[in-house]
Amino acid sequence: MKKIIIILLFIATLCFEVNAKESVLTYPQIVKKWAKQLLKEYRLPNKKDIKGYWLECERDKKIAPYWTSGDYNGDGLIDYAFFLLRKDNKGSNVFVLISNKNRYEVRTLRSESKLSFIKYGFYEGIESVPPGKYETAHGKKYFESDDPDTISLNNSSINWYKCESANAFYYWDETNKAFKEVWMSD
């Protein structure tokens, strides 16, 4: 089963890399569907929003810093994390479509109340991180917190980051059926 998931993720990555050359914005169809149906006060980023760091990522790195996918809850199905911008341009959210047997549920990871990207380009991004053991910002002695020194991730997790600045991992807590946040740098 894990081999099938890895193959599907690899194919999805290849599809994005091909499409990145053809179009500035390429989202999985399921993300487009949920963005339109459930999140009426938000919108998907459009071509005008792709500037600054987001443009650099798409053009030079061939990645989309505004969406990512992985098996975040360990059920063997692909989950999706993505940015949506408020239609009034006064904020953004990072949402996750988390699989729950034969359907998806929407979870909010982060909310930002102001957007600096309107003028200068967006400088935040998200990406999936593989399972493994990671040292947290607390463990690196960047600052005091209640976070553990290290975390061991059993599933893919979401790395939210500010370009050349702070980042936090969001990982699935099976007991609480929710994402937990842990800071990795400041």
trRosetta pair geometry for C-beta under 8 A, 3 or more apart (Angstrom, degrees):
i j d omega theta_ij theta_ji phi_ij phi_ji
1 4 5.7 -52 -156 31 36 112
1 5 6.7 34 149 -17 66 104
1 76 5.7 -43 168 -130 124 127
2 5 5.6 -53 -150 36 37 113
2 6 6.3 38 153 -20 68 105
3 6 5.7 -54 -147 37 32 111
3 7 6.3 33 153 -20 65 106
4 7 5.7 -55 -149 36 30 112
4 8 6.3 30 153 -18 65 106
5 8 5.7 -55 -148 37 31 110
5 9 6.3 30 154 -17 65 105
5 71 6.0 -18 -162 -33 141 138
5 76 6.3 -125 -69 -154 128 64
5 78 7.6 166 -145 -65 89 81
6 9 5.8 -53 -147 37 31 110
6 10 6.3 34 152 -21 64 107
7 10 5.6 -55 -149 35 31 114
7 11 6.4 31 153 -19 65 104
8 11 5.7 -52 -146 36 32 110
8 12 6.3 34 154 -20 65 105
8 78 6.8 -120 124 -53 130 126
9 12 5.6 -53 -147 36 32 113
9 13 6.4 35 153 -21 64 104
9 69 7.3 -163 -123 99 87 103
9 70 7.2 37 -114 -109 131 61
9 78 7.4 164 -81 -103 81 114
10 13 5.7 -53 -152 33 31 113
10 14 6.6 30 151 -18 64 104
11 14 5.7 -54 -150 36 34 111
11 15 6.3 36 152 -21 66 104
12 15 5.7 -53 -149 34 32 113
12 16 6.6 31 154 -18 64 103
12 28 7.7 -12 -149 -87 117 117
12 69 6.5 -58 139 63 157 140
12 78 7.6 128 -48 -129 160 155
13 16 5.9 -55 -151 35 31 109
13 17 6.5 30 154 -19 65 106
14 17 5.8 -55 -148 35 32 110
14 18 6.5 30 156 -17 66 104
15 18 6.0 -57 -152 36 31 108
15 19 6.2 21 156 -11 66 113
16 19 5.7 -64 -144 45 32 106
16 20 6.0 44 156 -37 69 101
16 26 6.0 164 -136 98 72 132
16 62 8.0 129 122 161 90 84
16 63 7.8 41 130 -131 132 46
16 64 6.4 -103 -169 -7 130 116
17 20 5.7 -41 -144 19 30 117
17 21 7.7 30 157 -17 55 96
17 62 5.2 39 -131 164 85 125
18 21 6.5 -62 -174 27 35 107
18 22 7.2 15 143 -7 66 112
19 22 5.4 -65 -151 42 46 108
19 23 5.9 -28 174 38 85 100
19 26 4.1 103 127 -107 131 161
20 23 7.5 -85 -126 63 19 59
20 26 6.4 -105 -73 17 55 133
20 58 5.8 -163 -160 -162 107 81
20 62 5.1 137 88 -151 158 73
20 63 7.8 -22 -98 -52 155 11
20 64 7.1 -146 -96 -54 111 90
21 62 7.9 -9 -52 -122 81 105
22 26 7.9 75 67 -68 93 127
23 26 5.4 115 80 -61 113 92
24 47 4.9 93 65 -118 145 86
24 50 5.0 -164 171 39 123 166
24 58 6.4 54 -154 157 66 162
25 44 7.2 117 178 145 143 117
25 45 6.5 -170 -111 95 132 87
25 46 6.7 -84 -23 -141 157 33
25 47 6.3 -117 -12 -70 112 65
25 50 6.8 -147 -60 -47 90 134
26 64 6.8 -124 62 -71 82 142
27 31 4.6 -110 172 78 114 125
27 32 5.3 134 95 -51 125 90
27 35 7.9 -9 152 -4 163 142
27 44 6.5 -85 -32 -145 156 141
27 67 6.0 99 -122 -3 85 165
27 82 7.1 50 -135 -126 116 146
28 31 4.9 93 63 2 83 103
28 32 7.4 -153 95 -4 45 85
28 67 7.4 -155 8 148 91 146
28 69 7.0 62 -25 -60 146 139
28 80 6.2 -125 46 -105 137 145
29 32 5.6 -55 -153 37 38 113
29 33 6.3 40 151 -23 69 106
30 33 5.5 -51 -147 34 34 116
30 34 6.4 26 159 -12 66 106
30 80 6.5 162 91 -4 113 151
30 97 6.6 -167 135 109 114 171
30 104 7.2 112 175 -17 125 158
31 34 6.2 -59 -146 42 29 104
31 35 6.0 33 156 -24 65 110
31 44 7.8 100 135 -104 101 122
31 67 6.2 4 -125 -134 169 147
31 80 5.3 -126 -75 148 103 153
31 82 5.2 96 -149 -29 131 161
31 97 6.9 -140 -95 -7 68 137
32 35 5.8 -57 -144 35 27 113
32 36 6.5 19 160 -13 63 109
32 44 6.9 -20 -112 -55 69 152
33 36 6.3 -67 -155 38 25 104
33 37 6.1 4 161 -6 65 118
34 37 6.0 -65 -133 46 30 101
34 38 5.4 -20 -172 21 71 117
34 39 7.2 50 142 -3 73 105
34 95 8.0 -157 124 123 126 141
34 97 5.8 176 -5 -87 171 127
34 104 6.9 -69 -82 95 140 137
34 106 6.5 162 -179 -80 128 115
35 38 7.6 -59 -107 49 9 80
35 39 5.6 -49 -150 47 47 120
35 42 6.8 -99 -158 101 85 107
35 43 7.4 72 168 -155 116 28
35 44 5.2 52 158 -56 163 96
35 82 7.5 -71 -70 102 117 141
35 84 5.9 175 -131 -102 105 123
36 39 7.9 13 -14 49 7 78
38 106 5.8 -179 123 -27 155 154
39 42 4.2 -28 148 43 115 115
39 84 5.7 -8 136 170 155 171
39 95 7.1 -100 -76 -53 149 162
39 106 7.5 -178 -58 -154 105 159
41 86 6.3 -18 144 -142 91 78
41 87 5.9 -122 -176 11 50 108
41 88 7.9 -24 -175 -3 92 95
42 84 3.7 45 165 147 136 125
42 85 6.4 139 -159 71 81 31
42 86 5.9 -61 -105 -100 67 39
42 87 6.5 -155 -117 -33 14 80
42 93 6.6 -73 -99 33 144 111
43 46 7.4 -24 141 -30 120 99
43 84 6.6 149 63 -168 25 86
43 85 5.6 -34 64 68 81 85
43 86 7.7 35 17 143 83 11
43 87 5.2 97 -21 -88 110 75
44 82 7.9 -27 -122 157 87 130
44 84 6.4 -55 -87 -119 43 76
44 85 7.7 42 155 22 9 89
45 49 4.0 -116 -161 80 96 148
45 50 6.8 107 148 -55 121 77
45 54 7.5 -117 167 -162 160 163
45 66 5.5 -66 17 -161 142 165
45 83 6.4 31 -29 95 116 111
45 84 8.0 -147 -29 -127 70 33
45 85 5.8 92 -79 -12 69 121
45 122 7.7 -66 -116 -13 143 153
46 49 5.6 104 53 5 54 102
46 50 7.9 -108 112 -11 36 91
47 50 5.8 -52 -155 23 41 113
48 51 7.8 -23 168 -23 43 111
49 54 7.0 -1 132 70 79 162
49 85 6.7 -151 -109 -29 152 156
49 117 6.6 45 -158 133 84 127
49 122 6.6 26 173 -19 92 122
50 54 5.0 -117 -137 116 61 117
50 55 5.1 111 155 -78 78 77
50 58 6.3 -9 -162 11 125 150
51 54 6.6 37 45 57 28 99
51 55 5.0 7 -128 -25 24 127
51 117 7.4 146 63 -175 93 89
51 120 7.7 -167 110 140 115 28
51 121 3.9 -118 106 -96 81 99
51 122 7.6 109 62 10 66 70
52 55 6.1 113 47 20 28 101
52 56 7.1 -54 141 -5 37 103
52 117 6.6 -132 35 -137 141 85
52 120 5.7 63 -75 141 141 65
52 121 1.6 150 -5 114 121 147
52 122 6.2 163 70 38 123 40
52 123 6.2 -70 141 -67 132 78
53 56 5.5 -55 -147 36 34 114
53 57 6.3 36 155 -21 67 103
53 65 6.9 -42 132 48 99 166
53 121 5.8 145 13 137 65 113
53 122 6.1 -98 57 94 101 58
53 123 4.5 108 -3 -114 143 56
53 124 7.9 122 81 15 145 24
53 125 7.0 -120 136 -43 124 112
53 163 4.6 -130 -115 -58 149 152
54 57 5.8 -52 -149 34 32 112
54 58 6.5 24 157 -13 65 107
54 65 5.7 -131 -114 52 70 116
54 66 6.4 26 -129 -38 121 110
54 117 7.6 46 -6 -147 124 135
54 121 6.4 -154 23 -173 89 94
54 122 4.9 40 -29 59 119 104
54 125 7.5 163 -91 -86 72 99
55 58 6.0 -59 -147 41 31 106
55 59 5.8 16 162 -9 68 116
55 121 6.6 -73 7 -137 105 131
56 59 6.2 -63 -134 46 23 101
56 60 5.4 -18 -177 20 65 120
56 61 7.2 48 135 -2 70 102
57 60 7.1 -61 -111 53 12 83
57 61 4.9 -43 -152 46 54 121
57 63 5.3 -69 175 72 99 84
57 64 7.1 116 125 -119 120 15
57 65 4.5 64 79 -24 176 113
57 125 6.6 137 -72 -105 160 144
58 61 7.5 2 -31 55 10 78
58 62 7.2 42 -166 -112 37 27
58 63 7.3 -111 -89 68 42 39
58 64 6.6 39 -92 -96 89 58
58 65 7.9 -101 -45 5 76 87
63 127 7.3 4 169 -103 141 115
64 67 5.4 -9 119 47 124 81
64 68 7.5 -176 84 -68 90 62
65 122 7.9 -178 96 106 123 115
65 124 7.6 165 149 114 118 45
65 125 3.0 -63 -169 -128 114 114
65 126 6.6 122 180 33 60 50
65 127 7.2 -47 -126 -54 64 91
66 82 6.4 40 146 -156 71 73
66 83 4.4 -79 -156 32 85 116
66 122 7.6 56 -81 96 108 155
66 125 7.1 -79 -58 -129 45 69
66 126 7.3 63 -139 31 17 96
67 80 6.6 -7 -170 -174 106 98
67 81 6.7 167 -152 91 56 54
67 82 3.9 -1 -106 -105 95 91
67 83 7.0 -116 -61 17 66 71
67 126 7.2 6 -118 71 13 115
68 80 7.5 163 86 -153 40 57
68 81 5.2 -6 59 59 85 99
68 82 7.7 179 22 -73 52 60
68 126 5.2 -131 5 119 120 95
68 127 5.2 151 -89 -132 151 31
68 128 4.7 -178 160 -30 126 84
68 158 6.7 148 74 -125 129 88
69 78 5.3 16 174 -176 120 107
69 79 6.6 169 -154 83 71 43
69 80 4.9 -27 -100 -101 91 67
69 81 7.3 -179 -84 19 40 69
69 128 6.6 -45 78 -44 29 138
70 78 7.2 -147 148 -144 3 70
70 79 6.4 -26 75 57 52 87
70 128 3.8 136 -37 -136 134 143
70 155 7.5 135 139 157 109 88
70 156 3.1 -111 163 114 136 154
70 157 7.5 -56 91 2 149 14
70 158 7.6 -173 38 -70 125 70
71 74 6.2 92 143 -88 104 27
71 75 6.9 -152 -164 48 103 55
71 76 6.4 6 -135 -104 141 11
71 77 6.6 128 -119 66 94 33
71 78 6.4 -71 -73 -98 71 39
71 79 6.4 109 -125 7 29 94
71 155 5.7 -110 108 -161 81 108
71 156 5.5 106 53 22 58 112
72 79 4.4 -71 18 58 104 146
72 81 7.7 92 -53 -43 147 109
72 96 6.9 -50 43 -165 166 136
72 98 6.4 -83 72 -117 121 94
72 155 5.8 107 -163 128 25 128
72 156 5.7 -74 -83 84 54 85
72 157 6.5 92 -132 -108 86 40
72 158 6.7 -3 -108 -31 130 95
72 171 7.6 -162 -164 -145 89 46
72 172 5.0 128 150 -38 82 121
72 179 7.8 -22 164 -95 132 104
73 79 6.5 98 4 -45 91 146
73 98 5.6 81 -27 -166 131 108
73 99 6.7 -150 45 56 123 79
73 155 6.6 -173 4 150 1 176
73 172 4.5 -177 -99 -145 61 164
73 174 7.2 122 -161 -94 80 79
74 154 6.3 5 -85 114 137 107
74 155 4.3 -113 -63 -76 87 130
74 172 6.9 -153 -4 78 94 142
74 174 7.1 -35 39 -79 131 120
75 99 5.7 -137 68 92 133 115
75 100 8.0 142 -10 -105 171 29
75 101 7.8 -102 -177 -69 150 39
77 99 3.8 -86 92 97 132 178
78 99 7.2 98 68 -37 35 132
79 96 6.2 18 163 -179 115 99
79 97 6.1 -173 -161 90 69 65
79 98 5.0 8 -133 -116 129 50
79 99 5.5 -120 -79 -7 85 87
79 104 7.8 143 -126 -130 73 105
80 96 6.9 166 88 -154 47 54
80 97 4.5 16 52 42 94 107
81 94 6.2 15 -180 175 99 101
81 95 7.1 176 -149 91 55 42
81 96 4.7 -21 -97 -99 78 81
81 97 7.9 -151 -69 22 35 65
81 109 6.8 18 -143 -14 114 147
81 126 5.4 -114 117 147 122 150
81 128 7.7 150 27 -72 121 82
81 158 4.9 88 -44 -113 169 137
81 170 8.0 136 -112 69 149 133
82 94 7.2 174 88 -151 25 64
82 95 6.0 -20 63 61 75 85
82 96 8.0 144 17 -91 63 38
82 97 7.9 16 11 -6 107 96
82 126 7.7 -147 -100 55 24 143
83 92 5.6 -4 -167 179 101 124
83 93 7.3 154 -150 82 54 41
83 94 5.7 -36 -91 -97 62 69
83 95 8.0 137 -111 17 15 76
83 122 7.9 101 159 -173 170 158
83 124 7.6 131 -92 96 139 110
83 126 7.0 170 -42 3 92 120
84 92 6.7 167 85 -157 43 73
84 93 5.5 -8 58 59 91 88
84 95 6.0 16 2 0 114 120
85 89 6.8 8 163 -108 114 54
85 91 7.7 158 -160 96 56 42
85 92 4.9 -35 -107 -101 59 92
85 115 6.9 44 -143 -95 105 153
86 89 6.3 -140 82 -40 87 11
86 90 5.3 -53 81 54 145 64
86 91 4.4 56 -14 60 133 78
86 92 6.6 -118 -10 -74 78 41
86 93 7.9 87 -55 -10 80 89
86 115 7.8 -153 34 -29 98 129
88 91 8.0 27 70 22 92 82
89 115 6.0 -103 179 47 70 140
89 118 5.6 73 -178 -92 124 130
90 113 7.0 -20 153 177 83 58
90 114 6.7 -40 -168 -109 62 52
90 115 6.9 -153 -142 5 14 100
91 111 6.6 9 177 -179 125 82
91 112 5.4 175 -154 92 75 63
91 113 5.0 -32 -98 -133 115 27
91 114 6.6 -20 -84 -52 68 20
91 115 6.3 -155 -83 -38 16 96
92 111 7.7 176 91 -152 44 45
92 112 4.9 9 51 49 82 110
92 115 6.0 94 -23 -90 103 109
92 124 8.0 174 83 58 146 139
93 108 5.6 -54 -171 -141 126 102
93 109 7.7 133 175 50 78 67
93 110 6.6 169 -154 87 54 56
93 111 5.0 -14 -103 -102 86 69
93 112 7.4 -164 -75 20 40 70
94 108 7.4 110 77 -166 54 58
94 109 4.3 -46 95 62 104 112
94 110 4.4 36 27 41 109 95
94 126 6.1 129 -137 -61 133 143
94 158 7.8 155 155 156 135 146
94 160 6.2 -119 -19 -103 172 127
95 106 5.7 -20 -170 -163 119 96
95 107 6.8 145 -162 76 64 45
95 108 5.8 -39 -104 -102 70 55
95 109 6.9 -174 -98 7 16 87
96 106 7.3 144 75 -156 48 47
96 107 4.6 -17 59 61 100 99
96 108 7.9 -169 17 -80 79 10
96 109 5.8 81 -23 -41 106 108
96 158 7.1 -118 -89 -40 123 154
96 170 7.9 -148 -51 119 142 141
96 179 7.0 113 15 -44 155 141
97 104 4.3 1 -176 -177 98 137
97 105 7.4 149 -155 69 52 34
97 106 6.2 -27 -97 -96 62 63
98 104 6.6 137 64 -157 33 76
98 105 5.4 -29 63 62 89 88
98 106 8.0 153 17 -101 79 13
98 107 5.6 26 -6 -1 121 121
98 172 7.7 136 -134 -104 131 122
99 103 7.7 153 -152 90 58 29
99 104 5.8 -47 -96 -99 48 72
100 103 5.8 -24 68 73 89 75
100 104 6.8 130 18 -122 84 21
100 105 5.2 43 -11 -13 132 109
107 178 7.5 164 -141 -139 139 66
107 179 6.4 131 142 -5 145 115
108 111 6.4 14 172 -52 126 98
109 158 6.7 -68 -119 91 160 151
109 160 6.8 172 135 -52 132 139
109 170 5.3 -33 -143 -102 122 169
109 179 6.1 -29 -111 80 87 160
109 181 8.0 127 -169 -80 84 106
110 160 6.0 114 -22 -139 148 166
112 115 6.8 100 114 -78 120 67
112 124 7.7 -169 -47 -7 154 162
115 118 5.3 90 110 -28 108 96
115 122 7.6 -40 -163 -98 97 90
116 119 7.1 -62 179 44 57 91
116 120 5.9 -20 150 42 89 116
116 122 7.9 129 76 -111 73 47
116 123 7.3 -22 82 16 117 107
117 120 6.4 -97 -128 68 34 68
117 121 5.4 -34 -146 153 80 16
117 122 3.4 1 -103 -70 146 66
117 123 7.1 -171 -84 -5 94 66
120 123 7.8 -15 111 -32 109 109
123 162 6.0 40 122 -164 96 76
123 163 4.2 -96 -173 19 89 116
123 165 7.9 62 139 12 117 125
124 160 7.0 -1 -176 -175 108 86
124 161 6.8 166 -154 89 64 44
124 162 5.4 -38 -98 -100 75 62
124 163 7.2 -118 -77 -18 26 79
125 160 7.7 174 90 -150 40 48
125 161 5.7 -15 61 62 81 89
125 163 7.0 73 -2 -64 107 82
126 158 5.8 -13 -165 -171 110 102
126 159 6.7 152 -155 80 55 54
126 160 5.3 -21 -99 -99 86 65
126 161 7.6 156 -90 18 37 73
127 158 7.6 148 77 -155 30 58
127 159 5.1 -18 64 59 80 106
127 161 7.6 -13 17 11 98 116
128 156 4.9 -3 -173 -179 115 121
128 157 7.1 141 -156 72 65 32
128 158 6.4 -45 -103 -99 56 53
128 159 7.3 132 -142 12 6 88
129 132 7.7 -96 151 35 98 107
129 134 7.7 21 150 -63 146 148
129 153 7.2 82 104 55 104 169
129 156 6.7 152 73 -160 43 67
129 157 5.2 -23 58 64 97 85
129 158 7.4 162 12 -107 87 5
129 159 4.9 85 -34 -36 114 113
129 169 6.4 -61 35 -120 144 111
130 153 7.8 146 123 92 40 127
130 156 6.1 -41 -116 -105 37 76
131 153 4.8 -147 -135 106 57 88
131 154 5.6 -7 -133 -179 125 15
131 155 5.9 27 -79 -51 105 3
131 156 6.6 -71 -42 -62 72 41
131 157 7.9 108 -88 -12 50 91
132 152 7.5 -106 134 -145 26 59
132 153 6.0 8 43 50 46 98
133 150 5.8 14 -178 173 94 125
133 151 7.3 177 -149 89 53 40
133 152 4.9 -20 -98 -101 78 78
133 153 7.7 -172 -78 17 30 70
134 150 6.4 161 83 -157 39 76
134 151 5.5 -12 59 58 91 84
134 152 7.9 166 18 -86 67 32
134 153 6.9 23 2 -9 111 109
134 169 6.9 106 80 -31 157 157
134 184 6.7 -37 154 -120 128 115
135 139 4.3 -128 -166 95 84 134
135 140 5.7 102 137 -54 116 89
135 149 6.7 -33 -143 158 77 71
135 150 5.3 -44 -99 -98 52 83
135 184 8.0 100 94 -148 55 79
136 139 4.7 101 50 7 71 101
136 140 7.0 -139 99 0 40 88
136 147 4.9 -138 150 139 157 129
136 148 6.3 116 6 81 142 60
136 149 6.3 -169 38 -178 99 20
136 150 6.4 -168 -6 -98 85 24
136 151 6.1 75 -54 -13 108 98
136 182 5.3 -78 -118 162 126 113
136 183 6.4 84 -175 80 97 58
136 184 5.9 -96 -138 -105 53 51
137 140 5.7 -59 -145 43 33 108
137 142 4.2 -61 -174 44 89 132
137 143 6.3 5 140 34 113 87
137 145 7.2 52 86 14 101 137
137 147 7.0 61 54 67 81 151
137 183 4.3 -38 19 117 134 98
137 184 5.6 113 -39 149 86 9
137 185 5.4 168 -90 -90 104 18
137 186 5.6 108 -150 -40 139 85
138 141 7.6 34 176 -76 33 28
138 142 7.3 -74 -69 44 24 84
138 143 7.0 -60 -94 77 61 61
138 144 7.1 56 -129 -146 92 26
138 145 4.7 -109 -81 50 118 98
138 146 8.0 -104 -91 63 157 17
138 147 4.2 173 -5 74 138 101
138 148 7.0 148 74 91 133 18
138 149 6.1 -109 103 -97 94 45
138 183 7.3 101 -26 68 82 97
139 147 7.9 -90 -22 114 80 103
139 148 7.2 12 -55 128 108 57
139 149 3.3 100 -100 -167 101 65
139 150 5.5 67 -81 -54 162 61
140 185 7.5 -8 53 -101 154 67
142 183 7.8 -117 75 125 134 118
142 185 6.5 154 -76 -147 166 47
142 186 4.6 172 162 -6 132 119
143 183 7.9 -9 53 96 114 147
143 186 5.9 96 -12 -71 119 146
145 183 6.7 115 -5 36 172 121
147 182 4.9 121 -137 -145 124 91
147 183 6.2 -132 -34 37 161 80
148 151 6.0 123 68 -71 118 72
148 182 7.5 -30 38 -134 79 138
151 169 7.0 -156 64 74 150 144
151 171 6.9 172 157 13 142 156
151 182 5.7 131 -40 69 148 168
153 156 7.7 47 152 -129 129 9
153 157 5.1 -93 -139 -21 145 125
153 169 7.5 -104 -72 169 135 145
153 171 5.4 -127 -117 -123 104 141
155 171 7.3 143 64 -157 90 90
155 172 5.9 -6 57 37 138 119
157 169 5.1 37 131 -174 136 104
157 170 6.2 176 -179 79 93 47
157 171 4.0 -37 -115 -92 129 83
157 172 7.3 -148 -105 -2 82 72
158 169 7.0 140 76 -160 48 55
158 170 4.3 -13 62 56 103 102
158 171 7.7 -170 27 -69 68 46
158 179 7.6 -17 33 -142 119 139
159 167 5.8 8 -176 180 93 124
159 168 7.6 164 -151 83 52 35
159 169 5.7 -29 -96 -99 66 69
159 170 8.0 -165 -73 19 21 74
159 184 7.5 -30 -134 15 98 151
160 167 6.5 169 88 -153 48 70
160 168 5.4 -9 59 59 97 84
160 169 8.0 172 20 -94 72 20
160 170 6.5 48 -10 -14 107 110
161 165 7.3 149 177 68 78 72
161 166 7.0 -168 -145 102 62 46
161 167 3.7 -17 -101 -101 90 105
161 168 7.8 176 -78 21 54 52
162 165 3.8 -29 92 67 109 121
162 166 5.4 38 29 49 110 73
162 167 7.2 -150 22 -70 61 64
165 185 8.0 165 141 109 38 110
166 183 7.0 -41 -169 -151 108 105
166 185 5.7 -167 -136 96 49 76
166 186 5.3 -19 -102 -161 100 26
167 183 7.6 132 91 -157 43 61
167 184 5.0 -31 92 59 92 110
167 185 5.3 38 35 40 84 98
168 181 5.3 8 166 -168 133 96
168 182 6.5 162 -161 79 83 34
168 183 4.9 -47 -101 -101 90 53
168 184 6.2 166 -110 5 29 84
169 181 7.4 154 81 -152 47 48
169 182 5.3 -13 58 61 94 89
169 184 5.7 78 -19 -43 94 120
170 179 4.5 12 179 179 102 128
170 180 7.1 165 -151 75 56 37
170 181 5.6 -22 -97 -95 76 67
171 179 6.7 140 68 -151 22 75
171 180 5.8 -25 63 57 77 88
171 182 7.3 -10 14 14 109 110
172 178 7.8 167 -147 96 58 21
172 179 6.0 -48 -93 -98 49 63
172 180 7.9 110 -151 13 5 81
173 176 4.6 15 107 41 120 100
173 177 7.4 -65 90 -6 74 14
173 178 5.6 -11 53 67 105 67
173 179 7.0 138 7 -132 87 13
173 180 4.8 76 -39 -26 119 111
174 177 7.0 20 -164 -75 33 53
176 180 7.9 94 53 -58 133 98
183 186 6.8 41 166 -76 130 70
